[in-house]
Each structure stands twice: as C-alpha cells, then as structure tokens.
C-alpha cells in the first residue's frame, strides 16, 4: 500500500466525495475476461 496526494481539480473540474460504491458479480467476471458483454460474433 502506498500514500497518494489528495486530488486537486482543474479550473473546469469539480471534486466529489463518493458515499458508496459497489461491484456486482458480473462486473468482476467481465473484468476477469470470463463474461463478454455486447454483440456476439458469428
């Protein structure tokens, strides 16, 4: 683990603080390459 600096938004950006996030099982499988989303090739 490493420390990182707090982000500083540019003049045309805003900084938000997320209250909650989540990852569902399909997200994990897609990231692992197990599930392919989108049109299938025939």
C-alpha positions as CSV (number, residue, x, y, z in Angstrom):
1,X,0.0,0.0,0.0
2,X,1.2,3.5,-0.7
3,X,0.1,7.0,0.1
4,X,-1.1,9.3,-2.6
5,X,-1.7,13.0,-2.6
6,X,-5.2,14.4,-2.5
7,X,-6.5,15.2,-5.9
8,X,-6.7,18.9,-6.9
9,X,-9.4,19.6,-9.5
10,X,-8.5,21.8,-12.5
11,X,-10.4,25.1,-13.1
12,X,-13.1,23.3,-15.2
13,X,-13.5,20.3,-12.9
14,X,-15.2,19.5,-9.6
15,X,-14.1,17.2,-6.9
16,X,-16.7,14.9,-5.4
17,X,-16.6,12.6,-2.4
18,X,-18.3,9.2,-3.1
19,X,-20.5,8.0,-0.3
20,X,-20.9,4.4,-1.5
21,X,-19.6,2.2,-4.3
22,X,-20.2,-1.4,-5.3
23,X,-19.1,-4.1,-7.6
24,X,-21.5,-6.8,-8.7
25,X,-20.5,-10.4,-9.7
26,X,-20.9,-9.7,-13.4
27,X,-18.5,-6.7,-13.1
28,X,-15.9,-9.0,-11.6
29,X,-16.4,-11.7,-14.2
30,X,-16.2,-9.2,-17.0
31,X,-13.0,-7.7,-15.7
32,X,-11.6,-11.2,-15.4
33,X,-12.5,-11.9,-19.0
34,X,-15.0,-14.6,-18.1
35,X,-18.1,-12.8,-19.4
36,X,-18.1,-10.9,-22.7
37,X,-20.8,-8.2,-23.0
38,X,-22.0,-6.8,-26.2
39,X,-22.9,-8.3,-29.6
40,X,-21.6,-11.8,-30.3
41,X,-19.7,-12.6,-33.5
42,X,-21.0,-15.5,-35.6
